[in-house]
Amino acid sequence: GNIAAASVVAKTWRDALMDGLDRLHPGYGFAQHKGYGTALHKQAIERLGLSPVHRRTFCE
């Protein structure tokens, strides 16, 4: 019902946000990992440092 629809809308919105961040901050792979702490995401941070949109507590 409504909760399932809201979940789909939220995921679609977040995916679009991550796609935009991927274009603004190339090299981090936001479009692929969608902000989750995958190994590739952590490797990108090690290589490039934190971007302005990363939470500073992300790597603690």
PQR file with spaces between the fields and no chain letter, atoms N, CA, C, O and H, PARSE charges and radii, in Angstrom:
ATOM       1  N    GLY     1       0.799   -1.172    0.000 -0.4000 1.5000
ATOM       2  CA   GLY     1       0.000    0.000    0.000 -0.0000 2.0000
ATOM       3  C    GLY     1       0.852    1.250    0.000  0.5500 1.7000
ATOM       4  O    GLY     1       1.835    1.371   -0.732 -0.5500 1.4000
ATOM       5  N    ASN     2       0.443    2.166    0.839 -0.4000 1.5000
ATOM       6  CA   ASN     2       1.095    3.474    0.886 -0.0000 2.0000
ATOM       7  C    ASN     2       2.542    3.399    1.359  0.5500 1.7000
ATOM       8  O    ASN     2       3.395    4.137    0.866 -0.5500 1.4000
ATOM       9  H    ASN     2      -0.356    2.068    1.434  0.4000 1.0000
ATOM      10  N    ILE     3       2.821    2.516    2.308 -0.4000 1.5000
ATOM      11  CA   ILE     3       4.190    2.401    2.818 -0.0000 2.0000
ATOM      12  C    ILE     3       5.118    1.869    1.733  0.5500 1.7000
ATOM      13  O    ILE     3       6.234    2.364    1.574 -0.5500 1.4000
ATOM      14  H    ILE     3       2.128    1.916    2.708  0.4000 1.0000
ATOM      15  N    ALA     4       4.669    0.876    0.992 -0.4000 1.5000
ATOM      16  CA   ALA     4       5.483    0.334   -0.098 -0.0000 2.0000
ATOM      17  C    ALA     4       5.732    1.393   -1.164  0.5500 1.7000
ATOM      18  O    ALA     4       6.845    1.509   -1.677 -0.5500 1.4000
ATOM      19  H    ALA     4       3.763    0.475    1.121  0.4000 1.0000
ATOM      20  N    ALA     5       4.706    2.162   -1.498 -0.4000 1.5000
ATOM      21  CA   ALA     5       4.854    3.222   -2.499 -0.0000 2.0000
ATOM      22  C    ALA     5       5.831    4.284   -2.013  0.5500 1.7000
ATOM      23  O    ALA     5       6.662    4.764   -2.783 -0.5500 1.4000
ATOM      24  H    ALA     5       3.802    2.068   -1.081  0.4000 1.0000
ATOM      25  N    ALA     6       5.734    4.652   -0.742 -0.4000 1.5000
ATOM      26  CA   ALA     6       6.649    5.647   -0.179 -0.0000 2.0000
ATOM      27  C    ALA     6       8.089    5.144   -0.219  0.5500 1.7000
ATOM      28  O    ALA     6       9.015    5.916   -0.471 -0.5500 1.4000
ATOM      29  H    ALA     6       5.058    4.262   -0.116  0.4000 1.0000
ATOM      30  N    SER     7       8.273    3.868    0.028 -0.4000 1.5000
ATOM      31  CA   SER     7       9.609    3.277   -0.018 -0.0000 2.0000
ATOM      32  C    SER     7      10.197    3.359   -1.424  0.5500 1.7000
ATOM      33  O    SER     7      11.376    3.673   -1.588 -0.5500 1.4000
ATOM      34  H    SER     7       7.522    3.241    0.233  0.4000 1.0000
ATOM      35  N    VAL     8       9.386    3.080   -2.428 -0.4000 1.5000
ATOM      36  CA   VAL     8       9.843    3.156   -3.819 -0.0000 2.0000
ATOM      37  C    VAL     8      10.194    4.596   -4.182  0.5500 1.7000
ATOM      38  O    VAL     8      11.215    4.844   -4.823 -0.5500 1.4000
ATOM      39  H    VAL     8       8.428    2.825   -2.295  0.4000 1.0000
ATOM      40  N    VAL     9       9.354    5.543   -3.775 -0.4000 1.5000
ATOM      41  CA   VAL     9       9.617    6.960   -4.055 -0.0000 2.0000
ATOM      42  C    VAL     9      10.916    7.397   -3.387  0.5500 1.7000
ATOM      43  O    VAL     9      11.730    8.082   -4.006 -0.5500 1.4000
ATOM      44  H    VAL     9       8.525    5.342   -3.254  0.4000 1.0000
ATOM      45  N    ALA    10      11.117    7.007   -2.129 -0.4000 1.5000
ATOM      46  CA   ALA    10      12.329    7.388   -1.404 -0.0000 2.0000
ATOM      47  C    ALA    10      13.573    6.804   -2.070  0.5500 1.7000
ATOM      48  O    ALA    10      14.583    7.495   -2.207 -0.5500 1.4000
ATOM      49  H    ALA    10      10.455    6.451   -1.626  0.4000 1.0000
ATOM      50  N    LYS    11      13.511    5.549   -2.482 -0.4000 1.5000
ATOM      51  CA   LYS    11      14.664    4.921   -3.136 -0.0000 2.0000
ATOM      52  C    LYS    11      14.956    5.595   -4.467  0.5500 1.7000
ATOM      53  O    LYS    11      16.118    5.833   -4.797 -0.5500 1.4000
ATOM      54  H    LYS    11      12.691    4.988   -2.371  0.4000 1.0000
ATOM      55  N    THR    12      13.927    5.902   -5.229 -0.4000 1.5000
ATOM      56  CA   THR    12      14.107    6.567   -6.515 -0.0000 2.0000
ATOM      57  C    THR    12      14.741    7.937   -6.322  0.5500 1.7000
ATOM      58  O    THR    12      15.641    8.320   -7.070 -0.5500 1.4000
ATOM      59  H    THR    12      12.983    5.708   -4.961  0.4000 1.0000
ATOM      60  N    TRP    13      14.267    8.684   -5.306 -0.4000 1.5000
ATOM      61  CA   TRP    13      14.815   10.009   -5.014 -0.0000 2.0000
ATOM      62  C    TRP    13      16.281    9.899   -4.605  0.5500 1.7000
ATOM      63  O    TRP    13      17.121   10.656   -5.092 -0.5500 1.4000
ATOM      64  H    TRP    13      13.536    8.373   -4.699  0.4000 1.0000
ATOM      65  N    ARG    14      16.591    8.964   -3.717 -0.4000 1.5000
ATOM      66  CA   ARG    14      17.975    8.791   -3.252 -0.0000 2.0000
ATOM      67  C    ARG    14      18.893    8.375   -4.402  0.5500 1.7000
ATOM      68  O    ARG    14      20.010    8.881   -4.513 -0.5500 1.4000
ATOM      69  H    ARG    14      15.909    8.349   -3.322  0.4000 1.0000
ATOM      70  N    ASP    15      18.438    7.465   -5.251 -0.4000 1.5000
ATOM      71  CA   ASP    15      19.247    7.046   -6.393 -0.0000 2.0000
ATOM      72  C    ASP    15      19.543    8.230   -7.311  0.5500 1.7000
ATOM      73  O    ASP    15      20.662    8.361   -7.807 -0.5500 1.4000
ATOM      74  H    ASP    15      17.531    7.054   -5.161  0.4000 1.0000
ATOM      75  N    ALA    16      18.551    9.094   -7.542 -0.4000 1.5000
ATOM      76  CA   ALA    16      18.759   10.282   -8.374 -0.0000 2.0000
ATOM      77  C    ALA    16      19.754   11.233   -7.708  0.5500 1.7000
ATOM      78  O    ALA    16      20.602   11.817   -8.383 -0.5500 1.4000
ATOM      79  H    ALA    16      17.642    8.988   -7.139  0.4000 1.0000
ATOM      80  N    LEU    17      19.655   11.390   -6.395 -0.4000 1.5000
ATOM      81  CA   LEU    17      20.599   12.227   -5.655 -0.0000 2.0000
ATOM      82  C    LEU    17      22.020   11.684   -5.804  0.5500 1.7000
ATOM      83  O    LEU    17      22.954   12.442   -6.064 -0.5500 1.4000
ATOM      84  H    LEU    17      18.967   10.915   -5.846  0.4000 1.0000
ATOM      85  N    MET    18      22.179   10.379   -5.639 -0.4000 1.5000
ATOM      86  CA   MET    18      23.504    9.764   -5.753 -0.0000 2.0000
ATOM      87  C    MET    18      24.053    9.888   -7.176  0.5500 1.7000
ATOM      88  O    MET    18      25.257   10.074   -7.355 -0.5500 1.4000
ATOM      89  H    MET    18      21.420    9.763   -5.427  0.4000 1.0000
ATOM      90  N    ASP    19      23.194    9.789   -8.183 -0.4000 1.5000
ATOM      91  CA   ASP    19      23.631    9.980   -9.571 -0.0000 2.0000
ATOM      92  C    ASP    19      24.151   11.403   -9.768  0.5500 1.7000
ATOM      93  O    ASP    19      25.158   11.611  -10.445 -0.5500 1.4000
ATOM      94  H    ASP    19      22.216    9.639   -8.038  0.4000 1.0000
ATOM      95  N    GLY    20      23.464   12.382   -9.178 -0.4000 1.5000
ATOM      96  CA   GLY    20      23.915   13.772   -9.257 -0.0000 2.0000
ATOM      97  C    GLY    20      25.244   13.982   -8.548  0.5500 1.7000
ATOM      98  O    GLY    20      26.121   14.679   -9.057 -0.5500 1.4000
ATOM      99  H    GLY    20      22.645   12.213   -8.628  0.4000 1.0000
ATOM     100  N    LEU    21      25.391   13.377   -7.369 -0.4000 1.5000
ATOM     101  CA   LEU    21      26.658   13.486   -6.637 -0.0000 2.0000
ATOM     102  C    LEU    21      27.790   12.823   -7.409  0.5500 1.7000
ATOM     103  O    LEU    21      28.933   13.275   -7.348 -0.5500 1.4000
ATOM     104  H    LEU    21      24.678   12.810   -6.955  0.4000 1.0000
ATOM     105  N    ASP    22      27.476   11.758   -8.134 -0.4000 1.5000
ATOM     106  CA   ASP    22      28.479   11.081   -8.951 -0.0000 2.0000
ATOM     107  C    ASP    22      29.009   12.018  -10.037  0.5500 1.7000
ATOM     108  O    ASP    22      30.202   12.009  -10.341 -0.5500 1.4000
ATOM     109  H    ASP    22      26.547   11.391   -8.184  0.4000 1.0000
ATOM     110  N    ARG    23      28.128   12.819  -10.614 -0.4000 1.5000
ATOM     111  CA   ARG    23      28.555   13.775  -11.643 -0.0000 2.0000
ATOM     112  C    ARG    23      29.349   14.928  -11.034  0.5500 1.7000
ATOM     113  O    ARG    23      30.304   15.410  -11.643 -0.5500 1.4000
ATOM     114  H    ARG    23      27.159   12.826  -10.367  0.4000 1.0000
ATOM     115  N    LEU    24      28.963   15.373   -9.836 -0.4000 1.5000
ATOM     116  CA   LEU    24      29.660   16.485   -9.178 -0.0000 2.0000
ATOM     117  C    LEU    24      31.010   16.081   -8.601  0.5500 1.7000
ATOM     118  O    LEU    24      31.930   16.896   -8.531 -0.5500 1.4000
ATOM     119  H    LEU    24      28.188   14.981   -9.342  0.4000 1.0000
ATOM     120  N    HIS    25      31.128   14.834   -8.193 -0.4000 1.5000
ATOM     121  CA   HIS    25      32.344   14.346   -7.535 -0.0000 2.0000
ATOM     122  C    HIS    25      32.796   13.044   -8.198  0.5500 1.7000
ATOM     123  O    HIS    25      32.663   11.968   -7.614 -0.5500 1.4000
ATOM     124  H    HIS    25      30.381   14.171   -8.250  0.4000 1.0000
ATOM     125  N    PRO    26      33.334   13.146   -9.423 -0.5600 1.5000
ATOM     126  CA   PRO    26      33.733   11.932  -10.140  0.2800 2.0000
ATOM     127  C    PRO    26      34.848   11.184   -9.415  0.5500 1.7000
ATOM     128  O    PRO    26      35.686   11.779   -8.737 -0.5500 1.4000
ATOM     129  N    GLY    27      34.833    9.884   -9.575 -0.4000 1.5000
ATOM     130  CA   GLY    27      35.873    9.052   -8.997 -0.0000 2.0000
ATOM     131  C    GLY    27      35.459    8.317   -7.741  0.5500 1.7000
ATOM     132  O    GLY    27      36.095    7.335   -7.359 -0.5500 1.4000
ATOM     133  H    GLY    27      34.153    9.401  -10.126  0.4000 1.0000
ATOM     134  N    TYR    28      34.393    8.782   -7.086 -0.4000 1.5000
ATOM     135  CA   TYR    28      33.954    8.137   -5.849 -0.0000 2.0000
ATOM     136  C    TYR    28      32.986    6.981   -6.091  0.5500 1.7000
ATOM     137  O    TYR    28      32.834    6.114   -5.230 -0.5500 1.4000
ATOM     138  H    TYR    28      33.876    9.580   -7.396  0.4000 1.0000
ATOM     139  N    GLY    29      32.335    6.958   -7.242 -0.4000 1.5000
ATOM     140  CA   GLY    29      31.424    5.868   -7.564 -0.0000 2.0000
ATOM     141  C    GLY    29      30.068    5.947   -6.884  0.5500 1.7000
ATOM     142  O    GLY    29      29.432    4.919   -6.650 -0.5500 1.4000
ATOM     143  H    GLY    29      32.459    7.662   -7.941  0.4000 1.0000
ATOM     144  N    PHE    30      29.612    7.166   -6.559 -0.4000 1.5000
ATOM     145  CA   PHE    30      28.321    7.302   -5.880 -0.0000 2.0000
ATOM     146  C    PHE    30      27.183    6.628   -6.640  0.5500 1.7000
ATOM     147  O    PHE    30      26.279    6.067   -6.022 -0.5500 1.4000
ATOM     148  H    PHE    30      30.128    8.001   -6.748  0.4000 1.0000
ATOM     149  N    ALA    31      27.213    6.674   -7.969 -0.4000 1.5000
ATOM     150  CA   ALA    31      26.133    6.067   -8.759 -0.0000 2.0000
ATOM     151  C    ALA    31      26.105    4.550   -8.606  0.5500 1.7000
ATOM     152  O    ALA    31      25.061    3.923   -8.788 -0.5500 1.4000
ATOM     153  H    ALA    31      27.947    7.130   -8.471  0.4000 1.0000
ATOM     154  N    GLN    32      27.252    3.962   -8.273 -0.4000 1.5000
ATOM     155  CA   GLN    32      27.300    2.511   -8.121 -0.0000 2.0000
ATOM     156  C    GLN    32      26.963    2.074   -6.694  0.5500 1.7000
ATOM     157  O    GLN    32      26.114    1.203   -6.500 -0.5500 1.4000
ATOM     158  H    GLN    32      28.100    4.471   -8.125  0.4000 1.0000
ATOM     159  N    HIS    33      27.613    2.665   -5.704 -0.4000 1.5000
ATOM     160  CA   HIS    33      27.431    2.182   -4.327 -0.0000 2.0000
ATOM     161  C    HIS    33      26.316    2.892   -3.578  0.5500 1.7000
ATOM     162  O    HIS    33      25.933    2.466   -2.488 -0.5500 1.4000
ATOM     163  H    HIS    33      28.302    3.372   -5.861  0.4000 1.0000
ATOM     164  N    LYS    34      25.786    3.978   -4.153 -0.4000 1.5000
ATOM     165  CA   LYS    34      24.653    4.712   -3.574 -0.0000 2.0000
ATOM     166  C    LYS    34      24.912    5.186   -2.142  0.5500 1.7000
ATOM     167  O    LYS    34      23.979    5.372   -1.362 -0.5500 1.4000
ATOM     168  H    LYS    34      26.096    4.324   -5.038  0.4000 1.0000
ATOM     169  N    GLY    35      26.187    5.378   -1.810 -0.4000 1.5000
ATOM     170  CA   GLY    35      26.530    5.892   -0.488 -0.0000 2.0000
ATOM     171  C    GLY    35      26.806    4.835    0.561  0.5500 1.7000
ATOM     172  O    GLY    35      27.174    5.159    1.690 -0.5500 1.4000
ATOM     173  H    GLY    35      26.945    5.226   -2.444  0.4000 1.0000
ATOM     174  N    TYR    36      26.633    3.580    0.199 -0.4000 1.5000
ATOM     175  CA   TYR    36      26.911    2.512    1.165 -0.0000 2.0000
ATOM     176  C    TYR    36      28.417    2.295    1.284  0.5500 1.7000
ATOM     177  O    TYR    36      29.169    2.604    0.359 -0.5500 1.4000
ATOM     178  H    TYR    36      26.335    3.317   -0.718  0.4000 1.0000
ATOM     179  N    GLY    37      28.848    1.770    2.410 -0.4000 1.5000
ATOM     180  CA   GLY    37      30.264    1.596    2.708 -0.0000 2.0000
ATOM     181  C    GLY    37      30.867    0.363    2.075  0.5500 1.7000
ATOM     182  O    GLY    37      31.363   -0.518    2.777 -0.5500 1.4000
ATOM     183  H    GLY    37      28.237    1.520    3.161  0.4000 1.0000
ATOM     184  N    THR    38      30.830    0.291    0.777 -0.4000 1.5000
ATOM     185  CA   THR    38      31.405   -0.857    0.075 -0.0000 2.0000
ATOM     186  C    THR    38      32.927   -0.752    0.056  0.5500 1.7000
ATOM     187  O    THR    38      33.490    0.303    0.350 -0.5500 1.4000
ATOM     188  H    THR    38      30.426    1.006    0.206  0.4000 1.0000
ATOM     189  N    ALA    39      33.577   -1.841   -0.287 -0.4000 1.5000
ATOM     190  CA   ALA    39      35.039   -1.836   -0.384 -0.0000 2.0000
ATOM     191  C    ALA    39      35.509   -0.817   -1.422  0.5500 1.7000
ATOM     192  O    ALA    39      36.480   -0.098   -1.187 -0.5500 1.4000
ATOM     193  H    ALA    39      33.120   -2.698   -0.526  0.4000 1.0000
ATOM     194  N    LEU    40      34.829   -0.752   -2.564 -0.4000 1.5000
ATOM     195  CA   LEU    40      35.231    0.203   -3.600 -0.0000 2.0000
ATOM     196  C    LEU    40      35.049    1.641   -3.145  0.5500 1.7000
ATOM     197  O    LEU    40      35.855    2.505   -3.489 -0.5500 1.4000
ATOM     198  H    LEU    40      34.041   -1.337   -2.754  0.4000 1.0000
ATOM     199  N    HIS    41      33.996    1.911   -2.372 -0.4000 1.5000
ATOM     200  CA   HIS    41      33.769    3.253   -1.844 -0.0000 2.0000
ATOM     201  C    HIS    41      34.905    3.636   -0.901  0.5500 1.7000
ATOM     202  O    HIS    41      35.449    4.736   -0.989 -0.5500 1.4000
ATOM     203  H    HIS    41      33.340    1.209   -2.093  0.4000 1.0000
ATOM     204  N    LYS    42      35.256    2.732   -0.010 -0.4000 1.5000
ATOM     205  CA   LYS    42      36.339    3.009    0.940 -0.0000 2.0000
ATOM     206  C    LYS    42      37.677    3.178    0.224  0.5500 1.7000
ATOM     207  O    LYS    42      38.498    3.999    0.633 -0.5500 1.4000
ATOM     208  H    LYS    42      34.813    1.838    0.061  0.4000 1.0000
ATOM     209  N    GLN    43      37.900    2.410   -0.835 -0.4000 1.5000
ATOM     210  CA   GLN    43      39.133    2.562   -1.618 -0.0000 2.0000
ATOM     211  C    GLN    43      39.184    3.928   -2.294  0.5500 1.7000
ATOM     212  O    GLN    43      40.248    4.544   -2.368 -0.5500 1.4000
ATOM     213  H    GLN    43      37.233    1.743   -1.167  0.4000 1.0000
ATOM     214  N    ALA    44      38.044    4.405   -2.786 -0.4000 1.5000
ATOM     215  CA   ALA    44      37.994    5.726   -3.416 -0.0000 2.0000
ATOM     216  C    ALA    44      38.323    6.813   -2.400  0.5500 1.7000
ATOM     217  O    ALA    44      39.036    7.764   -2.721 -0.5500 1.4000
ATOM     218  H    ALA    44      37.180    3.905   -2.726  0.4000 1.0000
ATOM     219  N    ILE    45      37.812    6.681   -1.178 -0.4000 1.5000
ATOM     220  CA   ILE    45      38.114    7.664   -0.133 -0.0000 2.0000
ATOM     221  C    ILE    45      39.601    7.631    0.207  0.5500 1.7000
ATOM     222  O    ILE    45      40.217    8.680    0.397 -0.5500 1.4000
ATOM     223  H    ILE    45      37.233    5.909   -0.917  0.4000 1.0000
ATOM     224  N    GLU    46      40.174    6.447    0.284 -0.4000 1.5000
ATOM     225  CA   GLU    46      41.616    6.339    0.554 -0.0000 2.0000
ATOM     226  C    GLU    46      42.425    7.007   -0.554  0.5500 1.7000
ATOM     227  O    GLU    46      43.450    7.635   -0.289 -0.5500 1.4000
ATOM     228  H    GLU    46      39.674    5.595    0.130  0.4000 1.0000
ATOM     229  N    ARG    47      41.966    6.870   -1.786 -0.4000 1.5000
ATOM     230  CA   ARG    47      42.678    7.412   -2.942 -0.0000 2.0000
ATOM     231  C    ARG    47      42.464    8.918   -3.093  0.5500 1.7000
ATOM     232  O    ARG    47      43.403    9.650   -3.406 -0.5500 1.4000
ATOM     233  H    ARG    47      41.134    6.360   -2.002  0.4000 1.0000
ATOM     234  N    LEU    48      41.225    9.385   -2.872 -0.4000 1.5000
ATOM     235  CA   LEU    48      40.863   10.773   -3.169 -0.0000 2.0000
ATOM     236  C    LEU    48      40.659   11.642   -1.935  0.5500 1.7000
ATOM     237  O    LEU    48      40.595   12.867   -2.042 -0.5500 1.4000
ATOM     238  H    LEU    48      40.462    8.791   -2.619  0.4000 1.0000
ATOM     239  N    GLY    49      40.556   11.018   -0.764 -0.4000 1.5000
ATOM     240  CA   GLY    49      40.183   11.765    0.434 -0.0000 2.0000
ATOM     241  C    GLY    49      38.674   11.926    0.491  0.5500 1.7000
ATOM     242  O    GLY    49      37.970   11.551   -0.447 -0.5500 1.4000
ATOM     243  H    GLY    49      40.608   10.024   -0.677  0.4000 1.0000
ATOM     244  N    LEU    50      38.178   12.478    1.582 -0.4000 1.5000
ATOM     245  CA   LEU    50      36.738   12.700    1.711 -0.0000 2.0000
ATOM     246  C    LEU    50      36.301   13.836    0.800  0.5500 1.7000
ATOM     247  O    LEU    50      37.010   14.832    0.656 -0.5500 1.4000
ATOM     248  H    LEU    50      38.750   12.782    2.344  0.4000 1.0000
ATOM     249  N    SER    51      35.146   13.687    0.190 -0.4000 1.5000
ATOM     250  CA   SER    51      34.576   14.767   -0.615 -0.0000 2.0000
ATOM     251  C    SER    51      33.824   15.711    0.322  0.5500 1.7000
ATOM     252  O    SER    51      33.616   15.381    1.490 -0.5500 1.4000
ATOM     253  H    SER    51      34.570   12.878    0.307  0.4000 1.0000
ATOM     254  N    PRO    52      33.414   16.875   -0.173 -0.5600 1.5000
ATOM     255  CA   PRO    52      32.638   17.788    0.671  0.2800 2.0000
ATOM     256  C    PRO    52      31.296   17.211    1.139  0.5500 1.7000
ATOM     257  O    PRO    52      30.720   17.708    2.106 -0.5500 1.4000
ATOM     258  N    VAL    53      30.795   16.175    0.471 -0.4000 1.5000
ATOM     259  CA   VAL    53      29.496   15.619    0.850 -0.0000 2.0000
ATOM     260  C    VAL    53      29.599   14.411    1.771  0.5500 1.7000
ATOM     261  O    VAL    53      28.581   13.922    2.260 -0.5500 1.4000
ATOM     262  H    VAL    53      31.263   15.771   -0.314  0.4000 1.0000
ATOM     263  N    HIS    54      30.806   13.926    2.015 -0.4000 1.5000
ATOM     264  CA   HIS    54      30.957   12.795    2.930 -0.0000 2.0000
ATOM     265  C    HIS    54      30.754   13.251    4.370  0.5500 1.7000
ATOM     266  O    HIS    54      31.162   14.347    4.756 -0.5500 1.4000
ATOM     267  H    HIS    54      31.634   14.324    1.618  0.4000 1.0000
ATOM     268  N    ARG    55      30.114   12.386    5.156 -0.4000 1.5000
ATOM     269  CA   ARG    55      30.050   12.626    6.601 -0.0000 2.0000
ATOM     270  C    ARG    55      31.443   12.389    7.155  0.5500 1.7000
ATOM     271  O    ARG    55      32.091   11.401    6.811 -0.5500 1.4000
ATOM     272  H    ARG    55      29.783   11.496    4.843  0.4000 1.0000
ATOM     273  N    ARG    56      31.898   13.274    7.994 -0.4000 1.5000
ATOM     274  CA   ARG    56      33.246   13.153    8.557 -0.0000 2.0000
ATOM     275  C    ARG    56      33.377   11.919    9.448  0.5500 1.7000
ATOM     276  O    ARG    56      34.488   11.432    9.659 -0.5500 1.4000
ATOM     277  H    ARG    56      31.371   14.077    8.274  0.4000 1.0000
ATOM     278  N    THR    57      32.279   11.409    9.968 -0.4000 1.5000
ATOM     279  CA   THR    57      32.316   10.233   10.832 -0.0000 2.0000
ATOM     280  C    THR    57      32.273    8.934   10.033  0.5500 1.7000
ATOM     281  O    THR    57      32.358    7.852   10.615 -0.5500 1.4000
ATOM     282  H    THR    57      31.376   11.804    9.797  0.4000 1.0000
ATOM     283  N    PHE    58      32.143    9.024    8.710 -0.4000 1.5000
ATOM     284  CA   PHE    58      31.965    7.843    7.863 -0.0000 2.0000
ATOM     285  C    PHE    58      33.102    6.843    8.025  0.5500 1.7000
ATOM     286  O    PHE    58      32.866    5.635    8.059 -0.5500 1.4000
ATOM     287  H    PHE    58      32.074    9.903    8.238  0.4000 1.0000
ATOM     288  N    CYS    59      34.322    7.333    8.124 -0.4000 1.5000
ATOM     289  CA   CYS    59      35.487    6.436    8.148 -0.0000 2.0000
ATOM     290  C    CYS    59      36.017    6.170    9.547  0.5500 1.7000
ATOM     291  O    CYS    59      37.086    5.578    9.694 -0.5500 1.4000
ATOM     292  H    CYS    59      34.513    8.314    8.096  0.4000 1.0000
ATOM     293  N    GLU    60      35.312    6.584   10.554 -0.4000 1.5000
ATOM     294  CA   GLU    60      35.782    6.347   11.923 -0.0000 2.0000
ATOM     295  C    GLU    60      35.560    4.919   12.348  0.5500 1.7000
ATOM     296  O    GLU    60      35.899    4.550   13.472 -0.5500 1.4000
ATOM     297  H    GLU    60      34.443    7.065   10.434  0.4000 1.0000
